[in-house]
Amino acid sequence: MSFIKEFWEFLRVRKKYWLLPIIIVLFIFGGLIVLTQGSAVAPFIYTIF
């Protein structure tokens, strides 16, 4: 949790709020790949990239 808090402070101080949507999308895709790694959906997800 301290990493998230520190990252939020960085965004707030440096006024780099445009990075937040990029980070959120990366976490969503990463979670999607991890959760579907062993399933039949995995080949279809890898074709997106």
HTML snippet that shows the backbone in 3Dmol.js (N, CA, C, O; Angstrom):
<script src="https://3Dmol.org/build/3Dmol-min.js"></script>
<div id="view" style="width:600px;height:400px;position:relative"></div>
<script>
const pdb = `
ATOM      1  N   MET A   1       0.811  -1.197   0.000  1.00  0.00           N
ATOM      2  CA  MET A   1       0.000   0.000   0.000  1.00  0.00           C
ATOM      3  C   MET A   1       0.852   1.257   0.000  1.00  0.00           C
ATOM      4  O   MET A   1       0.430   2.288  -0.524  1.00  0.00           O
ATOM      5  N   SER A   2       2.033   1.192   0.573  1.00  0.00           N
ATOM      6  CA  SER A   2       2.865   2.392   0.636  1.00  0.00           C
ATOM      7  C   SER A   2       3.320   2.813  -0.762  1.00  0.00           C
ATOM      8  O   SER A   2       3.517   3.999  -1.026  1.00  0.00           O
ATOM      9  N   PHE A   3       3.486   1.827  -1.660  1.00  0.00           N
ATOM     10  CA  PHE A   3       3.872   2.165  -3.029  1.00  0.00           C
ATOM     11  C   PHE A   3       2.769   2.970  -3.719  1.00  0.00           C
ATOM     12  O   PHE A   3       3.050   3.947  -4.414  1.00  0.00           O
ATOM     13  N   ILE A   4       1.536   2.563  -3.527  1.00  0.00           N
ATOM     14  CA  ILE A   4       0.410   3.272  -4.142  1.00  0.00           C
ATOM     15  C   ILE A   4       0.302   4.679  -3.572  1.00  0.00           C
ATOM     16  O   ILE A   4       0.066   5.638  -4.306  1.00  0.00           O
ATOM     17  N   LYS A   5       0.475   4.796  -2.257  1.00  0.00           N
ATOM     18  CA  LYS A   5       0.414   6.116  -1.616  1.00  0.00           C
ATOM     19  C   LYS A   5       1.538   7.013  -2.121  1.00  0.00           C
ATOM     20  O   LYS A   5       1.315   8.189  -2.409  1.00  0.00           O
ATOM     21  N   GLU A   6       2.736   6.464  -2.228  1.00  0.00           N
ATOM     22  CA  GLU A   6       3.872   7.240  -2.714  1.00  0.00           C
ATOM     23  C   GLU A   6       3.688   7.632  -4.185  1.00  0.00           C
ATOM     24  O   GLU A   6       4.033   8.743  -4.586  1.00  0.00           O
ATOM     25  N   PHE A   7       3.145   6.716  -4.976  1.00  0.00           N
ATOM     26  CA  PHE A   7       2.896   7.013  -6.385  1.00  0.00           C
ATOM     27  C   PHE A   7       1.850   8.112  -6.531  1.00  0.00           C
ATOM     28  O   PHE A   7       1.980   8.981  -7.393  1.00  0.00           O
ATOM     29  N   TRP A   8       0.815   8.082  -5.697  1.00  0.00           N
ATOM     30  CA  TRP A   8      -0.214   9.117  -5.740  1.00  0.00           C
ATOM     31  C   TRP A   8       0.382  10.476  -5.361  1.00  0.00           C
ATOM     32  O   TRP A   8       0.047  11.491  -5.972  1.00  0.00           O
ATOM     33  N   GLU A   9       1.254  10.499  -4.366  1.00  0.00           N
ATOM     34  CA  GLU A   9       1.926  11.747  -3.987  1.00  0.00           C
ATOM     35  C   GLU A   9       2.773  12.277  -5.142  1.00  0.00           C
ATOM     36  O   GLU A   9       2.795  13.481  -5.398  1.00  0.00           O
ATOM     37  N   PHE A  10       3.466  11.381  -5.837  1.00  0.00           N
ATOM     38  CA  PHE A  10       4.260  11.780  -6.999  1.00  0.00           C
ATOM     39  C   PHE A  10       3.379  12.411  -8.066  1.00  0.00           C
ATOM     40  O   PHE A  10       3.713  13.465  -8.608  1.00  0.00           O
ATOM     41  N   LEU A  11       2.246  11.767  -8.373  1.00  0.00           N
ATOM     42  CA  LEU A  11       1.346  12.303  -9.386  1.00  0.00           C
ATOM     43  C   LEU A  11       0.786  13.661  -8.976  1.00  0.00           C
ATOM     44  O   LEU A  11       0.658  14.567  -9.799  1.00  0.00           O
ATOM     45  N   ARG A  12       0.457  13.788  -7.700  1.00  0.00           N
ATOM     46  CA  ARG A  12      -0.135  15.029  -7.232  1.00  0.00           C
ATOM     47  C   ARG A  12       0.876  16.180  -7.228  1.00  0.00           C
ATOM     48  O   ARG A  12       0.554  17.296  -7.635  1.00  0.00           O
ATOM     49  N   VAL A  13       2.084  15.906  -6.774  1.00  0.00           N
ATOM     50  CA  VAL A  13       3.101  16.965  -6.684  1.00  0.00           C
ATOM     51  C   VAL A  13       3.581  17.379  -8.065  1.00  0.00           C
ATOM     52  O   VAL A  13       3.716  18.570  -8.348  1.00  0.00           O
ATOM     53  N   ARG A  14       3.839  16.399  -8.926  1.00  0.00           N
ATOM     54  CA  ARG A  14       4.358  16.695 -10.265  1.00  0.00           C
ATOM     55  C   ARG A  14       3.279  17.045 -11.277  1.00  0.00           C
ATOM     56  O   ARG A  14       3.591  17.405 -12.412  1.00  0.00           O
ATOM     57  N   LYS A  15       2.002  16.944 -10.878  1.00  0.00           N
ATOM     58  CA  LYS A  15       0.852  17.236 -11.728  1.00  0.00           C
ATOM     59  C   LYS A  15       0.863  16.389 -13.003  1.00  0.00           C
ATOM     60  O   LYS A  15       0.668  16.892 -14.109  1.00  0.00           O
ATOM     61  N   LYS A  16       1.093  15.113 -12.815  1.00  0.00           N
ATOM     62  CA  LYS A  16       1.106  14.164 -13.927  1.00  0.00           C
ATOM     63  C   LYS A  16      -0.097  13.239 -13.834  1.00  0.00           C
ATOM     64  O   LYS A  16       0.045  12.017 -13.805  1.00  0.00           O
ATOM     65  N   TYR A  17      -1.280  13.835 -13.789  1.00  0.00           N
ATOM     66  CA  TYR A  17      -2.503  13.056 -13.665  1.00  0.00           C
ATOM     67  C   TYR A  17      -2.799  12.243 -14.920  1.00  0.00           C
ATOM     68  O   TYR A  17      -3.580  11.293 -14.859  1.00  0.00           O
ATOM     69  N   TRP A  18      -2.204  12.586 -16.039  1.00  0.00           N
ATOM     70  CA  TRP A  18      -2.439  11.851 -17.279  1.00  0.00           C
ATOM     71  C   TRP A  18      -1.832  10.453 -17.227  1.00  0.00           C
ATOM     72  O   TRP A  18      -2.192   9.602 -18.041  1.00  0.00           O
ATOM     73  N   LEU A  19      -0.916  10.196 -16.287  1.00  0.00           N
ATOM     74  CA  LEU A  19      -0.329   8.863 -16.145  1.00  0.00           C
ATOM     75  C   LEU A  19      -1.289   7.870 -15.484  1.00  0.00           C
ATOM     76  O   LEU A  19      -1.161   6.661 -15.676  1.00  0.00           O
ATOM     77  N   LEU A  20      -2.237   8.373 -14.717  1.00  0.00           N
ATOM     78  CA  LEU A  20      -3.126   7.506 -13.968  1.00  0.00           C
ATOM     79  C   LEU A  20      -3.954   6.573 -14.856  1.00  0.00           C
ATOM     80  O   LEU A  20      -4.007   5.382 -14.551  1.00  0.00           O
ATOM     81  N   PRO A  21      -4.600   7.027 -15.928  1.00  0.00           N
ATOM     82  CA  PRO A  21      -5.342   6.090 -16.783  1.00  0.00           C
ATOM     83  C   PRO A  21      -4.454   5.039 -17.434  1.00  0.00           C
ATOM     84  O   PRO A  21      -4.878   3.897 -17.611  1.00  0.00           O
ATOM     85  N   ILE A  22      -3.239   5.406 -17.789  1.00  0.00           N
ATOM     86  CA  ILE A  22      -2.313   4.446 -18.407  1.00  0.00           C
ATOM     87  C   ILE A  22      -1.974   3.340 -17.409  1.00  0.00           C
ATOM     88  O   ILE A  22      -1.981   2.160 -17.761  1.00  0.00           O
ATOM     89  N   ILE A  23      -1.681   3.717 -16.174  1.00  0.00           N
ATOM     90  CA  ILE A  23      -1.339   2.741 -15.145  1.00  0.00           C
ATOM     91  C   ILE A  23      -2.531   1.832 -14.842  1.00  0.00           C
ATOM     92  O   ILE A  23      -2.360   0.627 -14.657  1.00  0.00           O
ATOM     93  N   ILE A  24      -3.725   2.398 -14.790  1.00  0.00           N
ATOM     94  CA  ILE A  24      -4.924   1.597 -14.507  1.00  0.00           C
ATOM     95  C   ILE A  24      -5.162   0.573 -15.606  1.00  0.00           C
ATOM     96  O   ILE A  24      -5.467  -0.584 -15.317  1.00  0.00           O
ATOM     97  N   VAL A  25      -5.027   0.984 -16.867  1.00  0.00           N
ATOM     98  CA  VAL A  25      -5.228   0.059 -17.986  1.00  0.00           C
ATOM     99  C   VAL A  25      -4.171  -1.042 -17.964  1.00  0.00           C
ATOM    100  O   VAL A  25      -4.487  -2.199 -18.240  1.00  0.00           O
ATOM    101  N   LEU A  26      -2.935  -0.708 -17.646  1.00  0.00           N
ATOM    102  CA  LEU A  26      -1.891  -1.721 -17.556  1.00  0.00           C
ATOM    103  C   LEU A  26      -2.188  -2.733 -16.454  1.00  0.00           C
ATOM    104  O   LEU A  26      -1.972  -3.930 -16.646  1.00  0.00           O
ATOM    105  N   PHE A  27      -2.677  -2.274 -15.304  1.00  0.00           N
ATOM    106  CA  PHE A  27      -3.029  -3.187 -14.228  1.00  0.00           C
ATOM    107  C   PHE A  27      -4.207  -4.080 -14.612  1.00  0.00           C
ATOM    108  O   PHE A  27      -4.232  -5.260 -14.261  1.00  0.00           O
ATOM    109  N   ILE A  28      -5.174  -3.528 -15.326  1.00  0.00           N
ATOM    110  CA  ILE A  28      -6.318  -4.330 -15.754  1.00  0.00           C
ATOM    111  C   ILE A  28      -5.883  -5.415 -16.726  1.00  0.00           C
ATOM    112  O   ILE A  28      -6.274  -6.573 -16.577  1.00  0.00           O
ATOM    113  N   PHE A  29      -5.077  -5.056 -17.719  1.00  0.00           N
ATOM    114  CA  PHE A  29      -4.591  -6.056 -18.671  1.00  0.00           C
ATOM    115  C   PHE A  29      -3.707  -7.094 -17.981  1.00  0.00           C
ATOM    116  O   PHE A  29      -3.796  -8.283 -18.288  1.00  0.00           O
ATOM    117  N   GLY A  30      -2.872  -6.664 -17.069  1.00  0.00           N
ATOM    118  CA  GLY A  30      -2.020  -7.597 -16.341  1.00  0.00           C
ATOM    119  C   GLY A  30      -2.833  -8.572 -15.509  1.00  0.00           C
ATOM    120  O   GLY A  30      -2.551  -9.771 -15.492  1.00  0.00           O
ATOM    121  N   GLY A  31      -3.843  -8.059 -14.818  1.00  0.00           N
ATOM    122  CA  GLY A  31      -4.720  -8.935 -14.038  1.00  0.00           C
ATOM    123  C   GLY A  31      -5.498  -9.885 -14.913  1.00  0.00           C
ATOM    124  O   GLY A  31      -5.700 -11.044 -14.549  1.00  0.00           O
ATOM    125  N   LEU A  32      -5.939  -9.410 -16.066  1.00  0.00           N
ATOM    126  CA  LEU A  32      -6.677 -10.263 -17.002  1.00  0.00           C
ATOM    127  C   LEU A  32      -5.802 -11.402 -17.503  1.00  0.00           C
ATOM    128  O   LEU A  32      -6.255 -12.543 -17.597  1.00  0.00           O
ATOM    129  N   ILE A  33      -4.570 -11.101 -17.821  1.00  0.00           N
ATOM    130  CA  ILE A  33      -3.658 -12.144 -18.308  1.00  0.00           C
ATOM    131  C   ILE A  33      -3.341 -13.150 -17.203  1.00  0.00           C
ATOM    132  O   ILE A  33      -3.289 -14.352 -17.461  1.00  0.00           O
ATOM    133  N   VAL A  34      -3.129 -12.675 -15.989  1.00  0.00           N
ATOM    134  CA  VAL A  34      -2.817 -13.583 -14.885  1.00  0.00           C
ATOM    135  C   VAL A  34      -4.015 -14.478 -14.555  1.00  0.00           C
ATOM    136  O   VAL A  34      -3.849 -15.673 -14.314  1.00  0.00           O
ATOM    137  N   LEU A  35      -5.214 -13.902 -14.544  1.00  0.00           N
ATOM    138  CA  LEU A  35      -6.395 -14.681 -14.176  1.00  0.00           C
ATOM    139  C   LEU A  35      -6.796 -15.704 -15.229  1.00  0.00           C
ATOM    140  O   LEU A  35      -7.367 -16.740 -14.891  1.00  0.00           O
ATOM    141  N   THR A  36      -6.508 -15.435 -16.500  1.00  0.00           N
ATOM    142  CA  THR A  36      -6.932 -16.346 -17.563  1.00  0.00           C
ATOM    143  C   THR A  36      -5.770 -17.150 -18.131  1.00  0.00           C
ATOM    144  O   THR A  36      -5.880 -17.708 -19.223  1.00  0.00           O
ATOM    145  N   GLN A  37      -4.688 -17.216 -17.424  1.00  0.00           N
ATOM    146  CA  GLN A  37      -3.488 -17.870 -17.934  1.00  0.00           C
ATOM    147  C   GLN A  37      -3.711 -19.351 -18.231  1.00  0.00           C
ATOM    148  O   GLN A  37      -3.196 -19.855 -19.229  1.00  0.00           O
ATOM    149  N   GLY A  38      -4.444 -20.037 -17.415  1.00  0.00           N
ATOM    150  CA  GLY A  38      -4.620 -21.466 -17.612  1.00  0.00           C
ATOM    151  C   GLY A  38      -5.926 -21.835 -18.294  1.00  0.00           C
ATOM    152  O   GLY A  38      -6.263 -23.016 -18.372  1.00  0.00           O
ATOM    153  N   SER A  39      -6.659 -20.869 -18.782  1.00  0.00           N
ATOM    154  CA  SER A  39      -7.972 -21.182 -19.341  1.00  0.00           C
ATOM    155  C   SER A  39      -7.945 -21.198 -20.863  1.00  0.00           C
ATOM    156  O   SER A  39      -6.913 -20.956 -21.489  1.00  0.00           O
ATOM    157  N   ALA A  40      -9.088 -21.485 -21.432  1.00  0.00           N
ATOM    158  CA  ALA A  40      -9.218 -21.534 -22.890  1.00  0.00           C
ATOM    159  C   ALA A  40      -9.303 -20.142 -23.492  1.00  0.00           C
ATOM    160  O   ALA A  40      -9.211 -19.996 -24.711  1.00  0.00           O
ATOM    161  N   VAL A  41      -9.475 -19.118 -22.668  1.00  0.00           N
ATOM    162  CA  VAL A  41      -9.591 -17.741 -23.162  1.00  0.00           C
ATOM    163  C   VAL A  41      -8.220 -17.142 -23.460  1.00  0.00           C
ATOM    164  O   VAL A  41      -8.119 -16.171 -24.210  1.00  0.00           O
ATOM    165  N   ALA A  42      -7.171 -17.708 -22.883  1.00  0.00           N
ATOM    166  CA  ALA A  42      -5.820 -17.150 -22.994  1.00  0.00           C
ATOM    167  C   ALA A  42      -5.359 -16.933 -24.434  1.00  0.00           C
ATOM    168  O   ALA A  42      -4.811 -15.866 -24.708  1.00  0.00           O
ATOM    169  N   PRO A  43      -5.539 -17.860 -25.373  1.00  0.00           N
ATOM    170  CA  PRO A  43      -5.067 -17.598 -26.742  1.00  0.00           C
ATOM    171  C   PRO A  43      -5.737 -16.387 -27.389  1.00  0.00           C
ATOM    172  O   PRO A  43      -5.127 -15.690 -28.199  1.00  0.00           O
ATOM    173  N   PHE A  44      -6.993 -16.144 -27.027  1.00  0.00           N
ATOM    174  CA  PHE A  44      -7.690 -15.001 -27.617  1.00  0.00           C
ATOM    175  C   PHE A  44      -7.195 -13.678 -27.033  1.00  0.00           C
ATOM    176  O   PHE A  44      -7.184 -12.658 -27.722  1.00  0.00           O
ATOM    177  N   ILE A  45      -6.789 -13.696 -25.775  1.00  0.00           N
ATOM    178  CA  ILE A  45      -6.251 -12.486 -25.165  1.00  0.00           C
ATOM    179  C   ILE A  45      -4.881 -12.159 -25.752  1.00  0.00           C
ATOM    180  O   ILE A  45      -4.568 -10.990 -25.978  1.00  0.00           O
ATOM    181  N   TYR A  46      -4.072 -13.170 -25.999  1.00  0.00           N
ATOM    182  CA  TYR A  46      -2.737 -12.928 -26.528  1.00  0.00           C
ATOM    183  C   TYR A  46      -2.783 -12.423 -27.955  1.00  0.00           C
ATOM    184  O   TYR A  46      -1.835 -11.783 -28.408  1.00  0.00           O
ATOM    185  N   THR A  47      -3.861 -12.693 -28.675  1.00  0.00           N
ATOM    186  CA  THR A  47      -3.950 -12.179 -30.048  1.00  0.00           C
ATOM    187  C   THR A  47      -4.222 -10.677 -30.067  1.00  0.00           C
ATOM    188  O   THR A  47      -3.981 -10.018 -31.078  1.00  0.00           O
ATOM    189  N   ILE A  48      -4.716 -10.138 -28.971  1.00  0.00           N
ATOM    190  CA  ILE A  48      -4.952  -8.685 -28.885  1.00  0.00           C
ATOM    191  C   ILE A  48      -3.625  -7.957 -28.976  1.00  0.00           C
ATOM    192  O   ILE A  48      -3.547  -6.888 -29.580  1.00  0.00           O
ATOM    193  N   PHE A  49      -2.585  -8.519 -28.386  1.00  0.00           N
ATOM    194  CA  PHE A  49      -1.286  -7.873 -28.368  1.00  0.00           C
ATOM    195  C   PHE A  49      -0.459  -8.322 -29.546  1.00  0.00           C
ATOM    196  O   PHE A  49       0.679  -7.881 -29.705  1.00  0.00           O
TER     197      PHE A  49
END
`;
const viewer = $3Dmol.createViewer("view");
viewer.addModel(pdb, "pdb");
viewer.setStyle({}, {cartoon: {color: "spectrum"}});
viewer.zoomTo();
viewer.render();
</script>
